[in-house]
Amino acid sequence: MKSFKYSAKNPEGKTISGKVSAEGREDAVGELRKRNLTILEVKEVGGGMSGFAARAVRPGKPRKNEELVVFTRQLATMITSGITLLEAVEILHEQAESPPFKATLRMVCEDLRTGSDLSKSLARHPRVFTDLFVNMVKAGEVSGQIDDILVRLADYLEAAQKLKREIKAAMTYPVISLFLVIGITAFLMISIVPQFGPIFQSLEIELPGLTKFILGMSDAVRNNGLLVLAGMFAFVAMIVMAKRTQKGAYAWDVIVLKFPIFGPLFRKVALARFARTFATLIKSGVPILGCLDIVSETSGNKVVSKAVLGAKDNVREGLSLSEPLTRSPVFPPMVTRMIAIGEKSGAIEHLLEKIAEFYDEQVSAQVKSLTSLIEPLLIAVMGVFVGTIVLAVFLPIFKIQEKLAGGH
């Protein structure tokens, strides 16, 4: 027989500790469960704890966002399998790949050993675990369905990651292509066009207006290149600083939603994120006002946030949730009407899930169509820039040929 030291909560909610003798760890856990105890820790006496040597690593986020998704999914699986919460987190701590995330989980384990709730322990690391994560875990603790809540949370995080990857894929190609267009144009203006200036001057002919303009632009770029770059950096810095203010961030998000081509995509992304977050929180048992607070913070768009906070004021006064959303330009009638139907039928989380699925499909379809649309568009833009420069160079040559032909 082996001796095991344990800490647990009794039916009255008090944390107790003691020792139990059993053939193995599983037998010890079974014996404690027969006593109606909620197990916090079971440790073989003399077995020690491995992997918890303090390291001088600052707690923080995992390097890859997928690691948090894997952590959530594996934690749910272990709890469902009957492994104690503390033991599950210890195992996940030991196998964590990112040192900052490993340090975070070590601190979570230390809190759990002192009898702290998981939600309270996670809340001490807001940079790693968002309000959404903490509130869903808290709802799971209250309802006694923490394993189900963690599965739902993992599903949500995976869907959010998929959406983020699709947006990244949609933006990567045009951004790289745009830099290529700018780079090629800059190379022509700085290195190629200036070589034709002395040649045209030696011909002693009246240059066409387009040629004069391109030569003038080339000289300006060469002579004031640093000033142009400084101006560009200053412009970007002004936008970044403006976005940090409440009014500036709201104005930027309004403009983003009106962007040609990308505006509709950003709108669908915001709606998908709103609906999925809202549905997940309601389904997990988070109070409606708390749901709206979290949704407003995680929507990723200030226009959506403003509408959601307006809806929160309505709900607090006992009024409709959908009515303030109809006044926001980002919410189409289909969404607001489905929310209104959900309010009346009591199945709002189901309808929100349907909205999220619909817009997830819309985003995927639009990302695919954007790739085929942007490619010819960027080729056309490159053709206009390069073609204009080439035309400006060849116009004087055409003029000389006409002059020579007229002389004969």
Stockholm file with secondary structure:
# STOCKHOLM 1.0

chainA/1-408         MKSFKYSAKNPEGKTISGKVSAEGREDAVGELRKRNLTILEVKEVGGGMSGFAARAVRPGKPRKNEELVVFTRQLATMITSGITLLEAVEILHEQAESPPFKATLRMVCEDLRTGSDLSKSLARHPRVFTDLFVNMVKAGEVSGQIDDILVRLADYLEAAQKLKREIKAAMTYPVISLFLVIGITAFLMISIVPQFGPIFQSLEIELPGLTKFILGMSDAVRNNGLLVLAGMFAFVAMIVMAKRTQKGAYAWDVIVLKFPIFGPLFRKVALARFARTFATLIKSGVPILGCLDIVSETSGNKVVSKAVLGAKDNVREGLSLSEPLTRSPVFPPMVTRMIAIGEKSGAIEHLLEKIAEFYDEQVSAQVKSLTSLIEPLLIAVMGVFVGTIVLAVFLPIFKIQEKLAGGH
#=GR chainA/1-408 SS CEEEEEEEECTTSCEEEEEEEESSHHHHHHHHHHTTCEEEEEEETTTCCCSCCCCSCCCCCCSSHHHHHHHHHHHHHHHHTTCCHHHHHHHHHHHCCSHHHHHHHHHHHHHHHTTCCHHHHHHTCTTTSCHHHHHHHHHHHHHTCHHHHHHHHHHHHHHHHHHHHHHHHHHHHHHHHHHHHHHHHHHIIIIIGGGHHHHHHHHTCCCCHHHHHHHHHHHHHHHSHHHHHHHHHHHHHHHHHHHTSHHHHHHHHHHHHTSTTHHHHHHHHHHHHHHHHHHHHHHTTCCHHHHHHHHHHHSSCHHHHHHHHHHHHHHHTTCCSHHHHHTSTTSCHHHHHHHHHHHHHTCHHHHHHHHHHHHHHHHHHHHHHHHHHHHHHHHHHHHHHHHHHHHHHHHHHHHHHHHHHHHC
#=GC SS_cons         CEEEEEEEECTTSCEEEEEEEESSHHHHHHHHHHTTCEEEEEEETTTCCCSCCCCSCCCCCCSSHHHHHHHHHHHHHHHHTTCCHHHHHHHHHHHCCSHHHHHHHHHHHHHHHTTCCHHHHHHTCTTTSCHHHHHHHHHHHHHTCHHHHHHHHHHHHHHHHHHHHHHHHHHHHHHHHHHHHHHHHHHIIIIIGGGHHHHHHHHTCCCCHHHHHHHHHHHHHHHSHHHHHHHHHHHHHHHHHHHTSHHHHHHHHHHHHTSTTHHHHHHHHHHHHHHHHHHHHHHTTCCHHHHHHHHHHHSSCHHHHHHHHHHHHHHHTTCCSHHHHHTSTTSCHHHHHHHHHHHHHTCHHHHHHHHHHHHHHHHHHHHHHHHHHHHHHHHHHHHHHHHHHHHHHHHHHHHHHHHHHHHC
//
